[in-house]
Amino acid sequence: MMPLLLPLLLDQSPETLAEQLRRAGLAPTQALRLFKTLFRARAEPELDAASIGKSVLAFVRERFVVRGAALSRRHVATDGTAKLLLSMAHGGFVETVLMPSHRLGRAAGCLSSQVGCAMGCTFCASTRNGLERNLSCGEIVEQFLHLRAEAAHNGRRVNSLVFMGMGEPMHNLDAVCGAIELLSRRELGGVSRRSITVSTVGIVPGIETLRDSGLRVHLALSLHAPDDATRAAIIPSNRRWPVREIVDAAREYQRVTERIVTVEYTLIDSLNDSPDQADALATLLDGWRVHVNLIPCNPVQGLPHRRPSSDRVNGFLSRLRERGVVTHLRRTRGDDVDAACGQLRLRTLAASQ
């Protein structure tokens, strides 16, 4: 019989841990001190009796896994992008990415919400082996702590976060929201909610739940096509929620939260990158103050899609701007370390078979 794994400490909040300490006759004030120690550490934290007390230290170690995500691989690209492959205590590999900012001392972090992904997007490596399981709140927070340590090693601080890694955040929204609440706590030196973005392929009920959560984080909509026929060929879930319904939900999210929505659009050669499709996208977004991020497709071994030529990419960009759509071309990051979502995990799994 497999031994039962202890729960992760970071699946608790400082308040729930404080209550457990109180019931055990220990000082509840040590809970927040313990969390501050975890969040401020530049490497694996050294918990000692001098900082939190001998009895509290014994209590925590007997009942929890303090840090369950171990660094399996670390690849750093020539542009400074660092991809970390983490082996999770409760099973599976997860990718998380640190992207240095052009601003001195700053960096952005990309977090995963699931081990694998069930969405089946045809250009994404994360979907190749399907969905293994959801990550817990603590497993998401641990990714951030690894990124924070990586950033500190290079004289930087993680000042923004995006849930754009492996998985569909709206299919694990309770854990994602719990992680956001913990990661944004000021007393822990976390990231402002104004600098946190949750991405989705368009799970309408999830968009509505996040809208009404009160978190008021940013939303990124992975649209990738302006019409249902093209989008269904890229994202199978489009058969459940058509383009117009998804866009309407995102518009309403922006109205309620007063956060500008970002539309992510991966340009795939000869599939969704024509001038007519640029015009259709502009028409779809007409009257909506939204930002469009154009992302040239990052080729994945074993998948058929290719990156368009620079002329087609620039033509699509110009067409949208001519129609008054605020559009940016995302600079590709970390190509030489498989930094696109799921690629490093896919290679690791293939090598182990």
Wavefront OBJ file of the C-alpha trace (Angstrom):
o trace
v 0.000 0.000 0.000
v 1.305 3.452 -0.935
v 1.965 5.669 2.080
v -0.447 8.533 2.533
v 1.086 11.855 1.591
v 0.898 14.699 4.045
v -0.977 17.799 2.860
v 0.964 20.800 1.657
v 1.505 23.555 4.181
v 0.711 26.153 1.488
v -2.743 24.661 1.001
v -3.469 26.387 4.312
v -3.887 30.094 4.820
v -2.185 31.901 7.696
v -5.590 32.065 9.385
v -6.406 28.357 9.093
v -2.929 27.432 10.296
v -3.249 29.863 13.200
v -6.482 28.188 14.258
v -4.847 24.744 14.149
v -1.998 26.037 16.290
v -4.438 27.565 18.747
v -6.325 24.279 19.095
v -3.038 22.512 19.774
v -2.222 24.975 22.542
v 0.480 26.703 20.511
v 0.999 30.366 19.661
v -1.264 31.213 16.676
v 0.798 34.318 15.924
v 3.575 32.059 14.644
v 1.466 31.104 11.605
v 1.928 34.442 9.853
v 5.612 34.494 10.787
v 6.004 31.069 9.186
v 4.333 32.211 5.950
v 6.514 35.303 5.847
v 9.571 33.062 6.151
v 8.412 30.934 3.207
v 7.643 33.935 1.008
v 10.852 35.817 1.736
v 13.283 32.971 1.273
v 15.646 33.252 -1.688
v 16.110 29.490 -1.728
v 14.719 26.495 0.148
v 13.687 28.050 3.477
v 15.507 27.079 6.628
v 12.883 26.641 9.318
v 14.391 26.589 12.757
v 13.186 26.606 16.326
v 14.745 30.001 16.921
v 12.447 31.676 14.403
v 9.107 29.974 15.087
v 9.624 27.941 18.223
v 10.516 24.294 18.770
v 6.940 23.133 19.409
v 5.511 24.948 16.390
v 8.275 23.588 14.160
v 7.555 20.023 15.316
v 3.801 20.553 14.813
v 4.294 21.748 11.231
v 6.755 19.042 10.227
v 4.544 16.270 11.603
v 1.439 17.401 9.733
v 2.529 19.067 6.509
v 4.893 18.987 3.562
v 6.553 22.378 3.863
v 7.757 22.491 0.240
v 6.611 19.704 -2.083
v 7.721 20.968 -5.509
v 11.288 19.978 -6.355
v 13.251 21.496 -9.224
v 13.742 18.795 -11.856
v 15.175 20.856 -14.715
v 16.174 24.468 -15.190
v 16.770 25.882 -18.646
v 17.780 29.490 -19.263
v 17.456 30.969 -22.753
v 19.827 33.441 -24.339
v 17.233 36.192 -23.744
v 17.206 35.430 -20.004
v 13.896 33.553 -19.958
v 14.109 30.750 -17.392
v 11.905 27.683 -17.645
v 11.648 25.526 -14.547
v 10.301 21.990 -14.630
v 9.046 21.056 -11.177
v 8.378 17.567 -9.880
v 5.317 17.735 -7.650
v 5.095 15.803 -4.372
v 1.611 14.577 -5.249
v 2.624 13.473 -8.730
v 3.411 14.867 -12.141
v 5.634 17.505 -13.696
v 4.669 21.168 -13.979
v 6.261 23.998 -15.939
v 6.662 27.547 -14.710
v 8.494 30.357 -16.497
v 10.303 33.520 -15.420
v 10.484 36.286 -18.036
v 12.840 39.189 -17.280
v 11.370 42.611 -17.953
v 13.092 45.321 -19.951
v 12.773 47.296 -16.720
v 15.741 46.818 -14.454
v 15.078 44.541 -11.499
v 11.655 43.300 -12.620
v 10.319 40.049 -14.012
v 7.020 38.378 -14.901
v 6.066 34.875 -13.878
v 3.931 32.358 -15.756
v 2.067 29.804 -13.617
v 0.396 26.487 -14.429
v -2.973 25.479 -12.985
v -3.082 21.791 -13.993
v -0.781 18.870 -14.739
v -1.387 18.561 -18.463
v -4.497 19.948 -20.147
v -7.790 18.603 -21.473
v -8.625 21.411 -23.889
v -7.005 19.854 -26.958
v -5.833 23.097 -28.592
v -4.113 21.883 -31.728
v -1.022 24.126 -31.491
v -0.215 23.516 -27.812
v 2.181 20.928 -26.372
v 0.395 20.891 -22.995
v -2.514 18.946 -24.445
v -0.504 16.146 -26.025
v -0.870 13.713 -23.099
v -4.212 14.977 -21.864
v -5.070 16.051 -18.346
v -3.540 14.247 -15.374
v -5.020 16.258 -12.529
v -5.701 19.676 -11.069
v -3.070 21.435 -9.007
v -3.906 22.482 -5.479
v -3.704 26.072 -4.285
v -0.430 25.288 -2.538
v 1.098 23.703 -5.637
v 0.362 26.883 -7.581
v 1.863 29.053 -4.851
v 4.979 26.862 -4.759
v 5.611 27.677 -8.419
v 5.666 31.343 -7.480
v 8.158 30.706 -4.676
v 10.489 28.922 -7.099
v 10.167 31.841 -9.534
v 10.778 34.360 -6.770
v 13.986 32.576 -5.787
v 15.078 32.407 -9.444
v 14.395 36.117 -9.881
v 16.213 37.065 -6.674
v 19.251 35.101 -7.820
v 19.417 37.463 -10.807
v 18.714 40.652 -8.890
v 15.079 40.825 -9.941
v 11.661 40.704 -8.318
v 8.516 39.038 -9.663
v 6.091 41.938 -10.010
v 3.488 40.414 -12.318
v 1.933 36.985 -12.806
v -0.004 35.318 -15.606
v -1.923 32.065 -15.416
v -0.941 31.077 -18.950
v 1.034 27.924 -18.258
v -0.183 24.354 -18.431
v -3.902 23.781 -18.006
v -7.176 25.701 -18.252
v -7.482 27.896 -15.127
v -11.281 28.028 -15.328
v -11.406 24.245 -14.862
v -9.547 24.612 -11.547
v -10.901 27.963 -10.480
v -11.253 27.321 -6.742
v -7.531 26.542 -6.444
v -6.588 29.417 -8.771
v -8.632 31.928 -6.776
v -7.230 30.599 -3.504
v -3.721 30.971 -4.857
v -4.417 34.529 -6.029
v -5.709 35.476 -2.588
v -2.531 34.177 -0.956
v -0.121 35.476 -3.606
v -1.559 38.985 -3.421
v -1.342 39.402 0.358
v 0.531 42.592 1.094
v 2.003 41.408 4.389
v 3.659 38.524 2.520
v 5.160 40.844 -0.069
v 2.995 39.369 -2.795
v 1.974 40.613 -6.236
v -0.756 43.213 -6.632
v -3.987 41.854 -8.117
v -3.725 44.632 -10.688
v -0.645 42.783 -11.957
v -2.224 39.307 -12.128
v -3.841 37.930 -15.280
v -5.926 34.779 -15.668
v -6.100 33.306 -19.165
v -8.865 31.142 -20.588
v -9.805 29.610 -23.924
v -13.324 30.821 -23.243
v -15.028 28.813 -20.492
v -18.019 31.099 -20.101
v -19.194 29.922 -16.637
v -15.652 30.335 -15.350
v -15.414 33.863 -16.745
v -18.668 34.700 -14.972
v -17.516 33.170 -11.668
v -14.185 35.016 -11.774
v -16.054 38.209 -12.662
v -18.208 37.900 -9.539
v -15.378 36.760 -7.231
v -14.320 40.249 -6.228
v -10.671 39.534 -7.084
v -10.689 42.007 -9.988
v -7.684 40.506 -11.710
v -7.118 40.909 -15.427
v -8.587 38.479 -17.939
v -6.886 37.203 -21.088
v -9.059 35.528 -23.705
v -7.297 33.008 -25.955
v -9.417 33.613 -29.033
v -7.178 32.620 -31.975
v -9.915 32.962 -34.618
v -12.745 35.402 -35.373
v -15.268 32.789 -36.551
v -16.656 29.534 -35.188
v -15.555 27.267 -38.025
v -11.879 28.244 -37.847
v -11.825 28.357 -34.065
v -13.383 24.906 -33.707
v -10.562 23.520 -35.839
v -8.033 25.013 -33.384
v -9.899 24.799 -30.066
v -12.398 21.925 -29.747
v -14.183 23.587 -26.795
v -15.500 26.210 -29.229
v -18.218 23.709 -30.073
v -19.608 24.327 -26.568
v -19.256 28.116 -26.419
v -19.251 29.951 -29.766
v -17.134 33.000 -30.445
v -19.891 35.562 -29.952
v -20.914 34.142 -26.562
v -17.310 34.082 -25.360
v -16.650 37.652 -26.490
v -19.873 38.853 -24.839
v -18.820 37.219 -21.550
v -15.403 38.893 -21.753
v -16.976 42.266 -22.520
v -19.190 41.906 -19.453
v -16.171 40.910 -17.359
v -14.472 44.139 -18.370
v -17.589 46.205 -17.633
v -18.000 44.804 -14.123
v -14.340 44.644 -13.050
v -13.101 47.722 -14.926
v -10.073 45.715 -16.025
v -9.047 45.902 -19.689
v -9.287 42.443 -21.264
v -6.480 41.113 -23.459
v -7.346 39.057 -26.522
v -4.629 36.509 -27.298
v -4.378 35.525 -30.960
v -1.845 32.913 -32.048
v -1.067 33.365 -35.731
v -0.878 30.016 -37.541
v 0.363 29.912 -41.104
v -2.461 29.710 -43.693
v -5.070 28.909 -41.029
v -6.063 32.116 -39.212
v -3.677 34.761 -40.578
v -5.357 36.093 -43.732
v -6.286 39.757 -44.322
v -9.980 38.776 -44.389
v -9.631 37.178 -40.966
v -7.954 40.321 -39.650
v -10.952 42.315 -40.891
v -13.360 39.813 -39.303
v -11.520 40.101 -35.982
v -11.677 43.901 -36.123
v -15.419 43.738 -36.800
v -15.929 41.293 -33.913
v -14.120 43.631 -31.510
v -15.670 46.842 -32.835
v -16.665 49.246 -30.077
v -14.746 47.367 -27.378
v -11.711 48.937 -25.728
v -9.568 45.833 -25.741
v -5.906 44.951 -26.284
v -4.990 42.314 -28.869
v -1.763 40.357 -28.482
v -0.602 38.727 -31.700
v 1.588 35.693 -31.048
v 3.395 34.013 -33.950
v 2.906 30.272 -33.564
v 5.737 28.493 -31.738
v 6.256 25.222 -33.679
v 5.981 22.052 -31.577
v 7.543 18.784 -32.679
v 4.804 16.414 -33.801
v 2.229 19.146 -34.442
v 1.442 20.385 -37.964
v 1.164 24.131 -37.406
v 3.858 26.561 -38.480
v 4.719 30.194 -37.846
v 3.634 32.602 -40.612
v 6.181 34.631 -42.510
v 7.131 38.038 -41.146
v 5.239 39.665 -44.031
v 2.002 37.869 -43.129
v 2.428 38.662 -39.433
v 3.106 42.352 -40.098
v 0.269 42.499 -42.606
v -2.198 41.133 -40.043
v -0.891 43.577 -37.439
v -1.192 46.555 -39.771
v -4.704 45.573 -40.853
v -5.950 45.540 -37.252
v -4.305 48.848 -36.436
v -5.794 50.439 -39.536
v -9.203 49.402 -38.207
v -8.493 51.098 -34.861
v -7.774 47.956 -32.811
v -5.062 48.400 -30.161
v -2.696 45.609 -31.167
v 0.723 44.462 -30.028
v 3.028 41.846 -31.473
v 4.346 39.682 -28.675
v 8.041 39.075 -28.884
v 8.795 35.357 -28.757
v 10.666 34.362 -25.618
v 12.841 31.392 -24.768
v 12.583 29.507 -28.066
v 15.942 27.840 -27.421
v 14.721 26.284 -24.140
v 11.280 25.087 -25.301
v 9.623 27.910 -23.368
v 6.269 27.534 -25.106
v 3.688 25.953 -22.853
v 4.181 22.234 -22.265
v 7.229 21.683 -24.467
v 9.803 20.931 -21.767
v 7.422 18.594 -19.936
v 6.590 16.818 -23.203
v 10.257 16.177 -23.954
v 10.874 14.960 -20.408
v 7.960 12.526 -20.542
v 9.052 11.252 -23.958
v 12.609 10.673 -22.727
v 11.353 8.635 -19.768
v 9.338 6.215 -21.912
l 1 2 3 4 5 6 7 8 9 10 11 12 13 14 15 16 17 18 19 20 21 22 23 24 25 26 27 28 29 30 31 32 33 34 35 36 37 38 39 40 41 42 43 44 45 46 47 48 49 50 51 52 53 54 55 56 57 58 59 60 61 62 63 64 65 66 67 68 69 70 71 72 73 74 75 76 77 78 79 80 81 82 83 84 85 86 87 88 89 90 91 92 93 94 95 96 97 98 99 100 101 102 103 104 105 106 107 108 109 110 111 112 113 114 115 116 117 118 119 120 121 122 123 124 125 126 127 128 129 130 131 132 133 134 135 136 137 138 139 140 141 142 143 144 145 146 147 148 149 150 151 152 153 154 155 156 157 158 159 160 161 162 163 164 165 166 167 168 169 170 171 172 173 174 175 176 177 178 179 180 181 182 183 184 185 186 187 188 189 190 191 192 193 194 195 196 197 198 199 200 201 202 203 204 205 206 207 208 209 210 211 212 213 214 215 216 217 218 219 220 221 222 223 224 225 226 227 228 229 230 231 232 233 234 235 236 237 238 239 240 241 242 243 244 245 246 247 248 249 250 251 252 253 254 255 256 257 258 259 260 261 262 263 264 265 266 267 268 269 270 271 272 273 274 275 276 277 278 279 280 281 282 283 284 285 286 287 288 289 290 291 292 293 294 295 296 297 298 299 300 301 302 303 304 305 306 307 308 309 310 311 312 313 314 315 316 317 318 319 320 321 322 323 324 325 326 327 328 329 330 331 332 333 334 335 336 337 338 339 340 341 342 343 344 345 346 347 348 349 350 351 352 353
